[in-house]
Amino acid sequence: MSFMQETATRYGAVTKSDTTVLQFKALYIGGAGSVVLKEAGSGGDAITFSAVPVGTTLLVSGTRVMAASTATNIVWLDW
């Protein structure tokens, strides 16, 4: 199934943290900035998405939205 045919069944506000574990398949970005993520299933380094514009939905799986993120009003989505 493609993303556009599915709707999120779980979602919530993101509190940026280096320790809080989330499980998401997408993030909605309400306020522009960088988004620093820890990848799902990865014990490695975090990855930074720079200059993410307002209203973007990042189709990424992850486990953490790191405290270094500057984007605001982030909502996690899962289905």
N, CA, C and O atoms as CSV, one atom per row, in Angstrom:
chain,resi,resn,atom,element,x,y,z
A,1,MET,N,N,0.839,-1.187,0.000
A,1,MET,CA,C,0.000,0.000,0.000
A,1,MET,C,C,0.877,1.242,0.000
A,1,MET,O,O,1.951,1.258,0.603
A,2,SER,N,N,0.425,2.248,-0.660
A,2,SER,CA,C,1.178,3.499,-0.669
A,2,SER,C,C,0.742,4.377,0.492
A,2,SER,O,O,-0.331,4.184,1.065
A,3,PHE,N,N,1.575,5.332,0.826
A,3,PHE,CA,C,1.298,6.252,1.921
A,3,PHE,C,C,-0.025,6.987,1.730
A,3,PHE,O,O,-0.780,7.158,2.687
A,4,MET,N,N,-0.308,7.415,0.524
A,4,MET,CA,C,-1.510,8.211,0.275
A,4,MET,C,C,-2.799,7.415,0.456
A,4,MET,O,O,-3.861,8.014,0.623
A,5,GLN,N,N,-2.738,6.088,0.427
A,5,GLN,CA,C,-3.929,5.271,0.586
A,5,GLN,C,C,-4.179,4.893,2.041
A,5,GLN,O,O,-5.230,4.334,2.355
A,6,GLU,N,N,-3.262,5.177,2.912
A,6,GLU,CA,C,-3.393,4.823,4.313
A,6,GLU,C,C,-3.579,6.075,5.146
A,6,GLU,O,O,-3.149,7.165,4.768
A,7,THR,N,N,-4.226,5.900,6.283
A,7,THR,CA,C,-4.339,7.003,7.224
A,7,THR,C,C,-3.691,6.587,8.531
A,7,THR,O,O,-3.704,5.410,8.892
A,8,ALA,N,N,-3.135,7.534,9.225
A,8,ALA,CA,C,-2.495,7.247,10.507
A,8,ALA,C,C,-3.543,6.777,11.504
A,8,ALA,O,O,-4.629,7.347,11.610
A,9,THR,N,N,-3.193,5.729,12.227
A,9,THR,CA,C,-4.081,5.221,13.266
A,9,THR,C,C,-3.581,5.580,14.650
A,9,THR,O,O,-4.313,5.477,15.635
A,10,ARG,N,N,-2.328,6.002,14.718
A,10,ARG,CA,C,-1.745,6.485,15.974
A,10,ARG,C,C,-0.956,7.742,15.650
A,10,ARG,O,O,-0.324,7.829,14.597
A,11,TYR,N,N,-0.992,8.710,16.547
A,11,TYR,CA,C,-0.267,9.966,16.332
A,11,TYR,C,C,-0.187,10.717,17.648
A,11,TYR,O,O,-0.949,10.451,18.578
A,12,GLY,N,N,0.740,11.656,17.715
A,12,GLY,CA,C,0.887,12.446,18.928
A,12,GLY,C,C,1.938,13.521,18.772
A,12,GLY,O,O,2.712,13.527,17.814
A,13,ALA,N,N,1.952,14.419,19.717
A,13,ALA,CA,C,2.934,15.499,19.720
A,13,ALA,C,C,4.307,14.942,20.079
A,13,ALA,O,O,4.425,14.056,20.925
A,14,VAL,N,N,5.322,15.459,19.442
A,14,VAL,CA,C,6.699,15.052,19.710
A,14,VAL,C,C,7.297,15.974,20.759
A,14,VAL,O,O,7.227,17.198,20.642
A,15,THR,N,N,7.884,15.371,21.783
A,15,THR,CA,C,8.748,16.096,22.702
A,15,THR,C,C,10.162,15.703,22.327
A,15,THR,O,O,10.557,14.548,22.486
A,16,LYS,N,N,10.927,16.668,21.825
A,16,LYS,CA,C,12.284,16.373,21.367
A,16,LYS,C,C,13.131,15.901,22.549
A,16,LYS,O,O,13.161,16.545,23.597
A,17,SER,N,N,13.816,14.774,22.369
A,17,SER,CA,C,14.595,14.187,23.458
A,17,SER,C,C,15.604,13.197,22.895
A,17,SER,O,O,15.336,12.515,21.906
A,18,ASP,N,N,16.766,13.126,23.534
A,18,ASP,CA,C,17.770,12.146,23.135
A,18,ASP,C,C,17.519,10.785,23.770
A,18,ASP,O,O,18.206,9.817,23.446
A,19,THR,N,N,16.537,10.698,24.677
A,19,THR,CA,C,16.293,9.440,25.378
A,19,THR,C,C,14.881,8.885,25.199
A,19,THR,O,O,14.680,7.680,25.351
A,20,THR,N,N,13.901,9.728,24.881
A,20,THR,CA,C,12.525,9.257,24.722
A,20,THR,C,C,12.393,8.445,23.448
A,20,THR,O,O,12.711,8.926,22.360
A,21,VAL,N,N,11.923,7.209,23.585
A,21,VAL,CA,C,11.769,6.319,22.431
A,21,VAL,C,C,10.350,6.442,21.885
A,21,VAL,O,O,9.371,6.304,22.619
A,22,LEU,N,N,10.261,6.700,20.604
A,22,LEU,CA,C,8.997,6.745,19.874
A,22,LEU,C,C,9.046,5.662,18.801
A,22,LEU,O,O,10.101,5.080,18.547
A,23,GLN,N,N,7.929,5.399,18.188
A,23,GLN,CA,C,7.915,4.542,17.001
A,23,GLN,C,C,7.010,5.229,15.996
A,23,GLN,O,O,5.810,5.367,16.231
A,24,PHE,N,N,7.579,5.661,14.875
A,24,PHE,CA,C,6.795,6.396,13.886
A,24,PHE,C,C,7.205,6.008,12.486
A,24,PHE,O,O,8.305,5.509,12.249
A,25,LYS,N,N,6.280,6.254,11.554
A,25,LYS,CA,C,6.545,6.015,10.135
A,25,LYS,C,C,6.540,7.306,9.341
A,25,LYS,O,O,6.865,7.315,8.154
A,26,ALA,N,N,6.169,8.400,9.999
A,26,ALA,CA,C,6.186,9.718,9.357
A,26,ALA,C,C,6.158,10.779,10.445
A,26,ALA,O,O,5.742,10.527,11.576
A,27,LEU,N,N,6.610,11.965,10.076
A,27,LEU,CA,C,6.546,13.130,10.960
A,27,LEU,C,C,5.939,14.290,10.195
A,27,LEU,O,O,6.317,14.548,9.052
A,28,TYR,N,N,4.997,14.994,10.818
A,28,TYR,CA,C,4.468,16.227,10.253
A,28,TYR,C,C,5.215,17.372,10.922
A,28,TYR,O,O,5.315,17.415,12.148
A,29,ILE,N,N,5.738,18.302,10.125
A,29,ILE,CA,C,6.531,19.419,10.630
A,29,ILE,C,C,5.687,20.686,10.594
A,29,ILE,O,O,5.374,21.198,9.519
A,30,GLY,N,N,5.319,21.190,11.766
A,30,GLY,CA,C,4.477,22.375,11.857
A,30,GLY,C,C,5.246,23.682,11.837
A,30,GLY,O,O,4.680,24.717,11.486
A,31,GLY,N,N,6.519,23.666,12.202
A,31,GLY,CA,C,7.358,24.862,12.211
A,31,GLY,C,C,8.713,24.545,11.607
A,31,GLY,O,O,9.353,23.574,12.010
A,32,ALA,N,N,9.158,25.334,10.662
A,32,ALA,CA,C,10.381,25.063,9.895
A,32,ALA,C,C,11.611,24.927,10.786
A,32,ALA,O,O,11.690,25.507,11.869
A,33,GLY,N,N,12.566,24.142,10.295
A,33,GLY,CA,C,13.835,23.975,10.998
A,33,GLY,C,C,14.464,22.643,10.645
A,33,GLY,O,O,14.023,21.959,9.722
A,34,SER,N,N,15.495,22.282,11.386
A,34,SER,CA,C,16.144,20.996,11.159
A,34,SER,C,C,15.471,19.924,12.009
A,34,SER,O,O,14.939,20.201,13.084
A,35,VAL,N,N,15.508,18.690,11.499
A,35,VAL,CA,C,14.960,17.545,12.228
A,35,VAL,C,C,16.077,16.513,12.325
A,35,VAL,O,O,16.566,16.014,11.312
A,36,VAL,N,N,16.470,16.202,13.552
A,36,VAL,CA,C,17.543,15.243,13.793
A,36,VAL,C,C,16.907,13.959,14.308
A,36,VAL,O,O,16.243,13.960,15.345
A,37,LEU,N,N,17.115,12.849,13.570
A,37,LEU,CA,C,16.455,11.589,13.883
A,37,LEU,C,C,17.444,10.477,14.161
A,37,LEU,O,O,18.550,10.444,13.622
A,38,LYS,N,N,17.017,9.580,15.006
A,38,LYS,CA,C,17.692,8.305,15.195
A,38,LYS,C,C,16.883,7.296,14.397
A,38,LYS,O,O,15.671,7.180,14.582
A,39,GLU,N,N,17.541,6.576,13.522
A,39,GLU,CA,C,16.864,5.642,12.624
A,39,GLU,C,C,16.313,4.436,13.371
A,39,GLU,O,O,16.877,4.000,14.374
A,40,ALA,N,N,15.207,3.904,12.868
A,40,ALA,CA,C,14.648,2.670,13.409
A,40,ALA,C,C,15.615,1.531,13.149
A,40,ALA,O,O,16.145,1.404,12.045
A,41,GLY,N,N,15.848,0.704,14.153
A,41,GLY,CA,C,16.707,-0.456,13.985
A,41,GLY,C,C,18.179,-0.131,13.842
A,41,GLY,O,O,18.963,-0.986,13.430
A,42,SER,N,N,18.567,1.086,14.173
A,42,SER,CA,C,19.964,1.484,14.009
A,42,SER,C,C,20.540,1.908,15.347
A,42,SER,O,O,19.946,2.716,16.060
A,43,GLY,N,N,21.677,1.370,15.677
A,43,GLY,CA,C,22.378,1.808,16.875
A,43,GLY,C,C,23.390,2.886,16.544
A,43,GLY,O,O,24.148,3.319,17.412
A,44,GLY,N,N,23.405,3.317,15.307
A,44,GLY,CA,C,24.415,4.252,14.819
A,44,GLY,C,C,24.102,5.708,15.088
A,44,GLY,O,O,23.354,6.051,16.003
A,45,ASP,N,N,24.690,6.542,14.273
A,45,ASP,CA,C,24.589,7.984,14.419
A,45,ASP,C,C,23.201,8.493,14.039
A,45,ASP,O,O,22.451,7.836,13.317
A,46,ALA,N,N,22.890,9.669,14.543
A,46,ALA,CA,C,21.654,10.357,14.159
A,46,ALA,C,C,21.871,11.004,12.786
A,46,ALA,O,O,23.003,11.271,12.382
A,47,ILE,N,N,20.772,11.246,12.089
A,47,ILE,CA,C,20.820,11.889,10.775
A,47,ILE,C,C,20.035,13.190,10.843
A,47,ILE,O,O,18.999,13.260,11.506
A,48,THR,N,N,20.525,14.225,10.158
A,48,THR,CA,C,19.877,15.535,10.186
A,48,THR,C,C,19.228,15.840,8.844
A,48,THR,O,O,19.868,15.750,7.797
A,49,PHE,N,N,17.954,16.199,8.887
A,49,PHE,CA,C,17.239,16.740,7.731
A,49,PHE,C,C,17.255,18.251,7.934
A,49,PHE,O,O,16.600,18.760,8.844
A,50,SER,N,N,17.994,18.968,7.098
A,50,SER,CA,C,18.174,20.417,7.265
A,50,SER,C,C,17.088,21.203,6.547
A,50,SER,O,O,16.583,20.776,5.508
A,51,ALA,N,N,16.732,22.357,7.110
A,51,ALA,CA,C,15.829,23.327,6.480
A,51,ALA,C,C,14.513,22.704,6.014
A,51,ALA,O,O,14.086,22.931,4.882
A,52,VAL,N,N,13.877,21.927,6.875
A,52,VAL,CA,C,12.591,21.313,6.533
A,52,VAL,C,C,11.521,22.400,6.596
A,52,VAL,O,O,11.368,23.040,7.637
A,53,PRO,N,N,10.773,22.626,5.510
A,53,PRO,CA,C,9.771,23.695,5.497
A,53,PRO,C,C,8.511,23.343,6.291
A,53,PRO,O,O,8.218,22.175,6.544
A,54,VAL,N,N,7.789,24.375,6.669
A,54,VAL,CA,C,6.493,24.231,7.340
A,54,VAL,C,C,5.559,23.390,6.477
A,54,VAL,O,O,5.515,23.547,5.257
A,55,GLY,N,N,4.809,22.491,7.128
A,55,GLY,CA,C,3.814,21.705,6.421
A,55,GLY,C,C,4.339,20.450,5.752
A,55,GLY,O,O,3.590,19.755,5.066
A,56,THR,N,N,5.609,20.153,5.940
A,56,THR,CA,C,6.203,18.959,5.337
A,56,THR,C,C,5.814,17.715,6.124
A,56,THR,O,O,5.766,17.738,7.354
A,57,THR,N,N,5.538,16.631,5.409
A,57,THR,CA,C,5.404,15.321,6.032
A,57,THR,C,C,6.608,14.503,5.593
A,57,THR,O,O,6.749,14.165,4.418
A,58,LEU,N,N,7.474,14.190,6.550
A,58,LEU,CA,C,8.646,13.372,6.273
A,58,LEU,C,C,8.243,11.910,6.391
A,58,LEU,O,O,7.823,11.468,7.461
A,59,LEU,N,N,8.364,11.169,5.326
A,59,LEU,CA,C,8.022,9.747,5.331
A,59,LEU,C,C,9.251,8.949,5.748
A,59,LEU,O,O,9.961,8.395,4.909
A,60,VAL,N,N,9.489,8.900,7.044
A,60,VAL,CA,C,10.663,8.235,7.598
A,60,VAL,C,C,10.259,7.438,8.831
A,60,VAL,O,O,9.445,7.891,9.636
A,61,SER,N,N,10.833,6.251,8.971
A,61,SER,CA,C,10.662,5.483,10.199
A,61,SER,C,C,11.776,5.874,11.143
A,61,SER,O,O,12.902,6.124,10.714
A,62,GLY,N,N,11.470,5.929,12.413
A,62,GLY,CA,C,12.494,6.270,13.380
A,62,GLY,C,C,12.074,5.911,14.782
A,62,GLY,O,O,10.962,5.443,15.026
A,63,THR,N,N,13.007,6.146,15.711
A,63,THR,CA,C,12.737,5.857,17.110
A,63,THR,C,C,12.928,7.059,18.020
A,63,THR,O,O,12.445,7.058,19.153
A,64,ARG,N,N,13.624,8.081,17.545
A,64,ARG,CA,C,13.842,9.279,18.372
A,64,ARG,C,C,13.893,10.530,17.500
A,64,ARG,O,O,14.460,10.522,16.407
A,65,VAL,N,N,13.291,11.602,18.006
A,65,VAL,CA,C,13.478,12.938,17.443
A,65,VAL,C,C,14.386,13.636,18.449
A,65,VAL,O,O,13.959,13.975,19.553
A,66,MET,N,N,15.618,13.845,18.066
A,66,MET,CA,C,16.657,14.289,18.989
A,66,MET,C,C,16.468,15.746,19.430
A,66,MET,O,O,15.873,16.559,18.723
A,67,ALA,N,N,16.995,16.044,20.621
A,67,ALA,CA,C,16.875,17.373,21.217
A,67,ALA,C,C,17.505,18.460,20.352
A,67,ALA,O,O,17.114,19.622,20.457
A,68,ALA,N,N,18.462,18.118,19.506
A,68,ALA,CA,C,19.131,19.096,18.638
A,68,ALA,C,C,18.237,19.597,17.507
A,68,ALA,O,O,18.609,20.537,16.805
A,69,SER,N,N,17.073,18.993,17.317
A,69,SER,CA,C,16.143,19.442,16.265
A,69,SER,C,C,15.676,20.861,16.551
A,69,SER,O,O,15.384,21.208,17.696
A,70,THR,N,N,15.606,21.686,15.496
A,70,THR,CA,C,15.132,23.065,15.667
A,70,THR,C,C,13.714,23.266,15.136
A,70,THR,O,O,13.087,24.283,15.431
A,71,ALA,N,N,13.204,22.315,14.362
A,71,ALA,CA,C,11.813,22.390,13.888
A,71,ALA,C,C,10.879,22.332,15.107
A,71,ALA,O,O,11.231,21.783,16.151
A,72,THR,N,N,9.701,22.903,14.952
A,72,THR,CA,C,8.744,22.947,16.059
A,72,THR,C,C,7.412,22.349,15.637
A,72,THR,O,O,7.182,22.064,14.462
A,73,ASN,N,N,6.541,22.166,16.620
A,73,ASN,CA,C,5.193,21.651,16.376
A,73,ASN,C,C,5.222,20.376,15.541
A,73,ASN,O,O,4.500,20.257,14.551
A,74,ILE,N,N,6.054,19.433,15.944
A,74,ILE,CA,C,6.223,18.160,15.235
A,74,ILE,C,C,5.202,17.161,15.759
A,74,ILE,O,O,4.993,17.050,16.967
A,75,VAL,N,N,4.572,16.441,14.849
A,75,VAL,CA,C,3.609,15.394,15.199
A,75,VAL,C,C,4.102,14.075,14.607
A,75,VAL,O,O,4.409,14.003,13.417
A,76,TRP,N,N,4.179,13.029,15.440
A,76,TRP,CA,C,4.550,11.709,14.918
A,76,TRP,C,C,3.295,10.991,14.433
A,76,TRP,O,O,2.203,11.185,14.967
A,77,LEU,N,N,3.476,10.151,13.400
A,77,LEU,CA,C,2.361,9.403,12.790
A,77,LEU,C,C,2.791,7.944,12.632
A,77,LEU,O,O,3.938,7.652,12.291
A,78,ASP,N,N,1.848,7.040,12.886
A,78,ASP,CA,C,2.114,5.614,12.692
A,78,ASP,C,C,0.840,4.944,12.221
A,78,ASP,O,O,-0.255,5.431,12.504
A,79,TRP,N,N,0.963,3.845,11.513
A,79,TRP,CA,C,-0.190,3.072,11.054
A,79,TRP,C,C,0.182,1.620,10.935
A,79,TRP,O,O,-0.654,0.798,10.561
